[in-house]
Amino acid sequence: MSSTLTVNGAEHERILASYPKIFERGFMQRWGLLLVSAVVVIYLAFCFAFFNVIPTFVNGNWDRASVYVQDWYSWRAQPRLRFQNGQVVPQWTSRGQYRPGADISWLKPGVGGSSYTVTFGSHDDRLEVTPERVDVFIDGTFYPVVITPEKASLPAGAPDRMEQDGNKVNVYFGFAGQVEIRSSQVYIQRRFLGWANFFFDTQSPFWGRSFGEVAGLMLFGERLDPNQSNASLALDNFLNNATWQHGDILSKLMQTLVMAFVGTLLGTLFAFPLSFIAARNITRNRTANWFMKRLFDFLRSIDMLIWALFFTRAFGPGPIPGIAAIFFTDTGALGKVYAEALENVDDKQREGVKSVGAAPINVQRYGVVPQVLPIFISQSLYFWESNTRSATVIGAVGAGGIGLKLLESMKTNADWDKVAYMVLLILIVVFLFDNMSNALRSRVMGKRGH
């Protein structure tokens, strides 16, 4: 059964007159949202102007950025075809994607070494290189680039994919690569999908073999090295790949994980007892409470990266500065969180244990710790998961681990595929630790079904 209360016009006016403060909307209630929106827009406009956001985007080297992105999922072979004594002589970069004298399908020498043919994807896109002229074929159409001691000259009627750049001619073949034709050499960048020599470098007897061939050698083939099995040799060649350095990278990744775990563990072990001193309802001493909370503030107010720089100067590069940086930061942060949890415990359990004549330490052990332990463990697991990511960043400033290896590869400006490899490893590890930490926290907090 329901009833509806009907208020006539006179009664409505009487209520409004009797309780004006209830029904009147204040200035902020009427205009607050609009004012806040206006302030946010003005602030964002100021930030755009102050940090030159729009000019930065307009003047950004987006073509270079696209090349870096392509380097994440592909690789470039970069031979230089030099003109020496009427011959065309190929020279290679230091990464060495091919063995000396290897038969390369897209780079074929002519008779006597006086010319080379370079194909880009299809036979319709290719170069025919001689010391006097480079014949460029784009979609099957022929464009001769004449070479003199002073310059390479763009031919008449050349398409947009060819351009004169000073004394050189640039030719673009899309994703397949590009070419710089100079008076003394032709610099080629030939791009392929995937990561070159990811499993085995050119020194390995498994190099250039298909997956089936390698599996057959490992399982049934005769020993390539009489001192070890083919499976052991393949694993050794993989880990000691001179180009990709899998063994070193995996070792640095484990170092990063150890840094995160040990630093978080030490922070937890130190923050636990200190938080009891900081909690006002546990330690009835305002001076001790104040001092301990200020210590926590000091430890956590200095960023982990700054601590890492400080300890790197003190101890030199390696995992010890990273562990110390995580330990100091987590002691402050966890100590504050633990102390706040202690100050919100139910005093009835503590009073119950105290009423049976238990010693002060047993009062805390049985009256307080069971209440806060799940929270403490949950917070420590969350910090452990977070520190797994942070350890990568602090490693880049000299604290060791995969972060330092990542920075070294970025500095070369030519190993972006290796950067992508390490980033992918970090993502996998963070994903696994995130799920493991969530599962453990759910169990600790009694939420097994989540």
Backbone torsions as a table, in degrees:
resi	resn	phi	psi	omega
1	MET	NA	132.5	-179.6
2	SER	-132.3	156.7	179.4
3	SER	-133.6	149.7	-179.5
4	THR	-116.6	127.4	178.8
5	LEU	-90.5	121.2	-179.7
6	THR	-107.3	128.2	179.8
7	VAL	-113.0	123.7	179.2
8	ASN	-79.6	176.4	-175.1
9	GLY	-61.6	-41.7	-179.0
10	ALA	-65.9	-42.5	179.3
11	GLU	-65.8	-37.7	178.5
12	HIS	-61.8	-43.5	178.7
13	GLU	-65.7	-37.7	-179.8
14	ARG	-64.9	-39.9	179.5
15	ILE	-66.4	-41.1	178.6
16	LEU	-63.5	-38.4	179.9
17	ALA	-71.8	-32.0	-177.1
18	SER	-78.8	-32.8	-176.3
19	TYR	-129.0	64.2	-175.6
20	PRO	-65.6	-33.3	-175.8
21	LYS	-69.0	-24.4	-179.6
22	ILE	-76.7	-39.4	-173.1
23	PHE	-96.3	-16.6	179.2
24	GLU	-77.3	133.8	176.5
25	ARG	-92.4	127.6	179.6
26	GLY	-72.2	174.2	-178.0
27	PHE	-60.5	-45.7	-177.7
28	MET	-69.3	-32.1	177.6
29	GLN	-66.3	-35.6	-178.2
30	ARG	-82.9	-40.0	-172.4
31	TRP	-117.1	0.8	-174.8
32	GLY	-60.2	-47.2	-178.7
33	LEU	-61.5	-42.2	179.9
34	LEU	-64.7	-41.6	179.9
35	LEU	-64.9	-45.0	179.6
36	VAL	-61.5	-43.0	179.0
37	SER	-61.5	-41.9	179.3
38	ALA	-63.9	-41.7	179.3
39	VAL	-63.3	-42.1	179.7
40	VAL	-63.0	-42.9	-179.9
41	VAL	-64.0	-43.7	179.2
42	ILE	-63.5	-41.4	-179.8
43	TYR	-64.3	-43.3	179.0
44	LEU	-64.9	-38.2	177.7
45	ALA	-63.9	-40.2	177.2
46	PHE	-62.6	-43.5	179.3
47	CYS	-62.6	-41.4	178.8
48	PHE	-61.3	-40.3	-179.0
49	ALA	-74.6	-43.1	-174.9
50	PHE	-66.6	-40.6	-177.4
51	PHE	-95.3	7.9	177.9
52	ASN	51.7	47.1	-174.9
53	VAL	-63.1	-49.8	-176.0
54	ILE	-65.7	-48.3	176.7
55	PRO	-59.9	-34.8	179.2
56	THR	-63.2	-43.2	178.5
57	PHE	-67.6	-40.6	-177.9
58	VAL	-66.0	-41.6	-175.4
59	ASN	-91.4	5.3	-178.7
60	GLY	-65.9	149.1	178.9
61	ASN	-83.0	72.9	-174.9
62	TRP	-69.3	-29.6	177.0
63	ASP	-65.5	-38.7	177.0
64	ARG	-67.9	-38.4	178.6
65	ALA	-62.5	-39.8	179.2
66	SER	-64.9	-35.4	177.0
67	VAL	-65.1	-42.5	178.9
68	TYR	-62.5	-41.0	179.2
69	VAL	-63.9	-42.2	177.2
70	GLN	-62.0	-35.1	179.7
71	ASP	-66.6	-17.8	178.4
72	TRP	-69.7	-35.6	-173.8
73	TYR	-118.7	10.1	179.0
74	SER	-146.9	176.7	179.2
75	TRP	-135.9	155.2	-178.1
76	ARG	-116.4	127.4	167.4
77	ALA	-92.0	131.7	-170.6
78	GLN	-130.9	70.3	175.8
79	PRO	-79.8	153.3	171.7
80	ARG	-113.0	122.5	176.6
81	LEU	-95.0	98.7	-175.8
82	ARG	-89.4	146.8	178.8
83	PHE	-97.5	110.3	-177.5
84	GLN	-134.7	117.8	176.1
85	ASN	53.5	44.1	177.6
86	GLY	75.4	9.1	179.4
87	GLN	-116.8	160.1	173.7
88	VAL	-106.6	114.7	-173.6
89	VAL	-114.2	117.6	179.0
90	PRO	-79.4	138.5	173.1
91	GLN	-129.5	145.2	-173.2
92	TRP	-117.0	157.7	175.4
93	THR	-72.4	170.4	-172.5
94	SER	-70.3	-19.2	-177.4
95	ARG	-68.8	-25.6	172.4
96	GLY	56.3	70.1	179.8
97	GLN	-75.7	-14.2	-178.6
98	TYR	-126.5	152.0	173.0
99	ARG	-71.9	151.6	174.1
100	PRO	-58.5	131.2	179.8
101	GLY	78.4	9.5	-179.2
102	ALA	-67.3	148.3	177.4
103	ASP	-82.9	108.3	-175.3
104	ILE	-104.4	122.2	-171.4
105	SER	-65.8	-31.6	-175.4
106	TRP	-96.3	-2.9	-179.3
107	LEU	-130.8	100.1	-173.6
108	LYS	-117.7	129.1	176.8
109	PRO	-77.9	150.7	174.8
110	GLY	-85.9	-174.1	-179.4
111	VAL	-67.9	126.9	176.5
112	GLY	78.3	3.4	178.2
113	GLY	73.8	13.8	-178.7
114	SER	-87.4	-2.6	179.0
115	SER	-154.0	162.6	176.1
116	TYR	-140.2	146.1	174.5
117	THR	-113.8	126.8	-179.2
118	VAL	-119.4	121.3	179.5
119	THR	-104.6	146.2	-179.6
120	PHE	-123.5	93.7	179.4
121	GLY	79.7	-83.5	179.6
122	SER	-107.6	166.4	-179.0
123	HIS	-69.8	-16.7	178.1
124	ASP	-71.5	-21.7	176.8
125	ASP	-111.7	106.5	-176.6
126	ARG	-158.9	169.6	172.9
127	LEU	-123.2	145.4	168.5
128	GLU	-121.7	108.1	-167.5
129	VAL	-102.6	126.6	169.1
130	THR	-131.3	164.2	-179.3
131	PRO	-64.4	-21.9	-177.0
132	GLU	-98.9	-23.2	-174.1
133	ARG	-158.4	145.5	173.9
134	VAL	-118.1	115.8	178.3
135	ASP	-88.8	115.6	-179.0
136	VAL	-100.0	125.6	176.4
137	PHE	-111.5	119.1	177.6
138	ILE	-121.2	117.8	-175.6
139	ASP	53.1	35.4	176.8
140	GLY	85.4	-7.6	-179.5
141	THR	-90.8	139.6	-172.1
142	PHE	-96.3	129.2	177.9
143	TYR	-132.9	108.8	-178.1
144	PRO	-82.9	129.2	175.2
145	VAL	-105.1	111.5	-177.8
146	VAL	-82.5	136.2	-177.6
147	ILE	-114.1	127.4	173.9
148	THR	-120.2	169.4	177.9
149	PRO	-59.9	-21.2	-177.0
150	GLU	-91.8	-37.7	-172.8
151	LYS	-163.9	168.7	168.3
152	ALA	-105.6	134.8	-170.8
153	SER	-111.7	132.8	177.2
154	LEU	-70.7	131.2	-179.3
155	PRO	-74.2	158.2	177.4
156	ALA	-66.7	141.8	178.2
157	GLY	76.2	16.4	-180.0
158	ALA	-68.0	145.0	179.6
159	PRO	-74.9	175.0	-178.9
160	ASP	-63.7	-21.8	179.9
161	ARG	-73.8	-4.6	174.3
162	MET	-120.4	139.4	-179.9
163	GLU	-147.5	148.3	174.7
164	GLN	-87.5	125.9	-180.0
165	ASP	-127.5	88.3	-176.2
166	GLY	68.1	-123.5	-179.2
167	ASN	-97.4	16.6	179.0
168	LYS	-129.3	163.8	178.1
169	VAL	-120.2	127.6	176.8
170	ASN	-101.1	137.1	177.9
171	VAL	-127.3	132.3	-176.9
172	TYR	-115.8	129.3	179.2
173	PHE	-114.3	28.3	-179.5
174	GLY	70.3	-143.8	-179.1
175	PHE	-60.5	-30.9	-175.4
176	ALA	-62.5	-22.0	176.1
177	GLY	142.5	-169.9	178.9
178	GLN	-151.5	168.4	-174.0
179	VAL	-140.0	140.0	168.4
180	GLU	-113.1	116.9	-179.8
181	ILE	-100.7	115.8	-179.8
182	ARG	-114.4	177.3	-179.3
183	SER	-72.2	-21.6	-175.9
184	SER	-115.9	-9.2	-175.5
185	GLN	-166.0	165.4	171.1
186	VAL	-121.1	117.0	-179.0
187	TYR	-96.6	119.1	-173.1
188	ILE	-110.8	136.5	168.5
189	GLN	-121.2	107.6	-177.6
190	ARG	-109.8	120.1	-171.8
191	ARG	-105.6	143.0	178.0
192	PHE	-135.8	149.3	175.4
193	LEU	-69.2	151.7	177.4
194	GLY	92.7	-174.0	-178.9
195	TRP	-115.2	122.1	-175.3
196	ALA	-69.4	135.5	173.2
197	ASN	52.8	37.5	-176.0
198	PHE	-64.1	-39.7	-176.6
199	PHE	-87.9	-44.9	-176.2
200	PHE	-135.9	138.3	176.4
201	ASP	-83.8	179.7	-173.0
202	THR	-69.6	-14.1	179.4
203	GLN	-84.6	-12.6	-176.7
204	SER	-80.7	142.7	175.1
205	PRO	-68.0	-12.2	178.2
206	PHE	-90.7	-4.2	-176.8
207	TRP	-63.2	137.6	176.9
208	GLY	81.3	-4.1	179.7
209	ARG	-89.5	152.0	177.7
210	SER	-75.1	167.5	179.3
211	PHE	-60.1	-40.5	179.5
212	GLY	-64.2	-40.5	178.9
213	GLU	-64.6	-42.1	179.5
214	VAL	-65.2	-43.0	178.9
215	ALA	-62.5	-41.1	178.6
216	GLY	-63.4	-40.8	177.4
217	LEU	-65.1	-40.0	-178.8
218	MET	-67.3	-34.2	-175.0
219	LEU	-93.5	-40.2	-170.2
220	PHE	-127.7	-15.3	-172.4
221	GLY	-74.0	161.0	175.0
222	GLU	-68.9	153.6	-176.0
223	ARG	-64.0	127.8	174.4
224	LEU	-77.9	-29.0	175.6
225	ASP	-124.0	118.4	-176.1
226	PRO	-63.8	-15.9	-176.4
227	ASN	-88.5	-9.3	-179.7
228	GLN	-156.3	160.0	179.7
229	SER	-70.6	162.1	179.2
230	ASN	-65.6	-34.1	178.2
231	ALA	-64.6	-42.8	178.3
232	SER	-66.4	-38.2	179.3
233	LEU	-66.0	-41.4	179.5
234	ALA	-63.8	-42.4	178.3
235	LEU	-63.7	-42.4	178.9
236	ASP	-63.6	-42.6	179.3
237	ASN	-66.1	-35.6	178.7
238	PHE	-66.9	-50.0	-176.8
239	LEU	-66.8	-33.4	-177.6
240	ASN	-101.2	25.8	175.2
241	ASN	-56.7	117.0	-173.5
242	ALA	-64.6	-28.8	-178.0
243	THR	-83.0	-48.1	-173.3
244	TRP	-94.0	-23.8	174.6
245	GLN	55.2	50.0	-177.0
246	HIS	-58.3	-44.2	-177.8
247	GLY	-60.5	-44.3	-179.8
248	ASP	-66.8	-41.7	-179.1
249	ILE	-65.5	-44.6	178.9
250	LEU	-64.8	-36.7	176.5
251	SER	-63.6	-42.6	178.6
252	LYS	-67.3	-34.2	177.0
253	LEU	-65.1	-43.0	177.0
254	MET	-63.8	-36.7	177.5
255	GLN	-61.8	-40.5	178.1
256	THR	-63.4	-43.2	-179.9
257	LEU	-65.0	-39.3	178.1
258	VAL	-65.7	-41.1	177.0
259	MET	-57.0	-46.9	-178.0
260	ALA	-65.4	-43.5	-176.7
261	PHE	-68.7	-49.5	-177.0
262	VAL	-65.9	-42.6	179.2
263	GLY	-61.6	-43.5	178.9
264	THR	-67.5	-40.1	179.5
265	LEU	-62.7	-46.3	179.2
266	LEU	-64.5	-40.7	177.6
267	GLY	-60.7	-40.7	178.8
268	THR	-65.2	-45.2	-177.2
269	LEU	-64.8	-34.2	179.4
270	PHE	-83.3	-37.1	-178.2
271	ALA	-69.2	-30.1	-176.7
272	PHE	-59.7	-57.4	-179.5
273	PRO	-69.8	-34.4	-177.9
274	LEU	-67.2	-29.7	179.9
275	SER	-66.5	-28.1	177.3
276	PHE	-67.5	-32.5	177.3
277	ILE	-73.2	-34.5	-178.1
278	ALA	-75.2	-26.4	-177.1
279	ALA	-73.8	124.6	-175.5
280	ARG	-68.6	-30.9	-179.6
281	ASN	-81.9	-9.5	178.5
282	ILE	-99.4	-52.4	178.1
283	THR	-104.3	110.1	-176.7
284	ARG	-84.6	60.2	179.7
285	ASN	-144.9	105.8	-174.0
286	ARG	-62.2	-35.8	179.6
287	THR	-63.9	-45.8	178.9
288	ALA	-64.5	-41.5	177.9
289	ASN	-59.7	-48.9	-176.6
290	TRP	-63.0	-46.5	-178.0
291	PHE	-61.8	-44.7	-176.4
292	MET	-67.9	-39.1	179.1
293	LYS	-67.9	-35.9	177.0
294	ARG	-68.5	-33.2	175.4
295	LEU	-63.4	-44.0	177.1
296	PHE	-61.1	-42.4	179.2
297	ASP	-60.8	-42.3	-179.2
298	PHE	-64.3	-45.4	-176.4
299	LEU	-65.8	-38.8	-176.1
300	ARG	-89.9	-16.0	-179.6
301	SER	-75.1	-24.7	175.4
302	ILE	-87.5	120.6	-175.3
303	ASP	-61.3	150.5	-179.3
304	MET	-57.1	-35.7	179.9
305	LEU	-64.7	-38.4	178.5
306	ILE	-67.3	-42.6	175.9
307	TRP	-59.1	-41.7	-179.5
308	ALA	-62.2	-42.0	176.8
309	LEU	-62.1	-41.9	-179.5
310	PHE	-63.0	-48.4	-176.8
311	PHE	-73.7	-26.5	174.9
312	THR	-64.8	-39.1	175.7
313	ARG	-66.1	-34.8	-176.1
314	ALA	-77.3	-43.0	-172.7
315	PHE	-111.1	-7.7	-175.8
316	GLY	85.2	169.4	-178.5
317	PRO	-65.7	147.8	-179.7
318	GLY	145.3	-179.8	-176.1
319	PRO	-72.8	-24.1	-177.6
320	ILE	-59.4	-46.7	175.9
321	PRO	-59.6	-36.8	178.7
322	GLY	-66.3	-44.5	178.0
323	ILE	-61.8	-43.7	-179.5
324	ALA	-63.8	-40.1	-179.9
325	ALA	-64.1	-44.7	178.6
326	ILE	-66.0	-40.9	-179.6
327	PHE	-60.8	-48.1	-178.3
328	PHE	-64.1	-47.7	-177.8
329	THR	-64.2	-44.3	-177.0
330	ASP	-71.2	-31.3	176.6
331	THR	-60.5	-43.5	178.5
332	GLY	-67.8	-46.7	-176.7
333	ALA	-69.6	-46.4	179.6
334	LEU	-67.9	-37.3	177.8
335	GLY	-59.1	-42.4	178.2
336	LYS	-64.4	-45.4	-179.5
337	VAL	-64.8	-43.3	-179.9
338	TYR	-63.0	-44.0	-178.6
339	ALA	-62.2	-40.5	178.2
340	GLU	-65.8	-36.7	176.6
341	ALA	-65.8	-39.8	178.9
342	LEU	-65.1	-36.5	-178.4
343	GLU	-73.3	-8.1	179.6
344	ASN	-113.3	17.7	179.0
345	VAL	-75.1	160.9	176.8
346	ASP	-82.0	115.8	-176.7
347	ASP	-70.3	-13.2	-177.9
348	LYS	-64.1	-39.6	178.9
349	GLN	-66.1	-39.7	179.6
350	ARG	-66.3	-42.2	179.1
351	GLU	-65.2	-34.9	178.8
352	GLY	-64.6	-42.4	178.3
353	VAL	-68.5	-37.8	-179.5
354	LYS	-67.1	-31.4	-176.3
355	SER	-68.3	-20.3	178.9
356	VAL	-90.5	7.3	175.9
357	GLY	85.4	22.5	-179.5
358	ALA	-70.2	150.7	176.8
359	ALA	-66.9	155.8	-177.5
360	PRO	-53.7	-40.0	-178.7
361	ILE	-68.0	-32.9	177.4
362	ASN	-74.3	-27.2	175.5
363	VAL	-62.6	-43.9	178.9
364	GLN	-70.7	-38.6	-176.9
365	ARG	-64.0	-44.6	-174.6
366	TYR	-102.6	-17.3	-177.2
367	GLY	-101.8	-22.7	-175.2
368	VAL	-116.7	-50.3	-173.1
369	VAL	-56.7	-44.4	179.2
370	PRO	-58.8	-28.0	179.7
371	GLN	-74.1	-38.5	-171.7
372	VAL	-101.0	-14.1	-174.8
373	LEU	-57.8	-45.1	177.6
374	PRO	-59.3	-38.2	178.7
375	ILE	-66.2	-43.4	-179.8
376	PHE	-60.0	-48.3	-178.3
377	ILE	-64.4	-41.9	179.3
378	SER	-60.9	-44.9	179.6
379	GLN	-65.3	-40.5	179.7
380	SER	-65.1	-39.0	177.4
381	LEU	-64.7	-39.6	177.9
382	TYR	-64.0	-42.8	179.1
383	PHE	-65.8	-36.2	177.5
384	TRP	-61.6	-45.2	177.8
385	GLU	-61.6	-43.7	-179.7
386	SER	-67.0	-39.1	-178.3
387	ASN	-69.3	-23.2	174.8
388	THR	-60.9	-37.4	175.9
389	ARG	-76.4	-43.0	-176.5
390	SER	-65.1	-31.6	-178.8
391	ALA	-62.3	-28.8	176.9
392	THR	-66.4	-41.7	-177.7
393	VAL	-68.9	-46.5	-177.9
394	ILE	-69.6	-23.3	175.2
395	GLY	-64.8	-29.1	-177.9
396	ALA	-68.8	-19.1	179.9
397	VAL	-95.9	9.2	175.9
398	GLY	115.6	2.2	-178.1
399	ALA	-84.9	12.2	175.1
400	GLY	83.0	-174.6	179.3
401	GLY	82.3	-172.1	-175.2
402	ILE	-70.7	-20.9	178.2
403	GLY	-60.8	-41.4	179.0
404	LEU	-66.9	-39.8	177.9
405	LYS	-64.7	-38.5	178.9
406	LEU	-63.9	-43.2	179.9
407	LEU	-65.0	-39.7	178.9
408	GLU	-61.5	-41.2	179.8
409	SER	-69.0	-34.4	179.0
410	MET	-70.2	-33.2	-178.1
411	LYS	-67.4	-29.0	-179.6
412	THR	-68.3	-23.2	179.7
413	ASN	63.0	14.0	179.7
414	ALA	-134.3	-3.4	-176.0
415	ASP	-112.5	42.5	-177.0
416	TRP	-70.6	-23.7	174.0
417	ASP	-67.5	-36.9	176.3
418	LYS	-69.1	-35.6	174.5
419	VAL	-60.3	-45.6	178.9
420	ALA	-60.8	-38.7	178.8
421	TYR	-61.6	-46.6	-179.4
422	MET	-69.7	-38.5	176.7
423	VAL	-61.9	-40.6	178.6
424	LEU	-63.8	-41.6	176.5
425	LEU	-61.1	-43.9	179.7
426	ILE	-62.5	-42.7	179.5
427	LEU	-61.8	-42.7	179.3
428	ILE	-62.5	-45.6	-179.2
429	VAL	-64.2	-44.3	179.3
430	VAL	-62.7	-40.3	178.8
431	PHE	-62.0	-46.1	-179.9
432	LEU	-63.9	-44.4	-178.7
433	PHE	-69.5	-32.9	177.2
434	ASP	-63.1	-46.8	179.8
435	ASN	-67.6	-39.5	178.3
436	MET	-64.6	-43.4	179.6
437	SER	-64.7	-42.2	178.9
438	ASN	-62.8	-40.9	179.6
439	ALA	-64.9	-44.0	179.6
440	LEU	-65.6	-41.3	179.2
441	ARG	-64.3	-38.5	178.7
442	SER	-63.5	-40.6	178.7
443	ARG	-67.5	-41.2	-179.1
444	VAL	-64.6	-39.6	-178.7
445	MET	-84.9	3.0	176.8
446	GLY	78.4	27.8	-179.6
447	LYS	-118.4	64.2	-174.7
448	ARG	-65.6	-26.2	-177.7
449	GLY	-80.7	-6.2	-175.4
450	HIS	-91.2	NA	NA
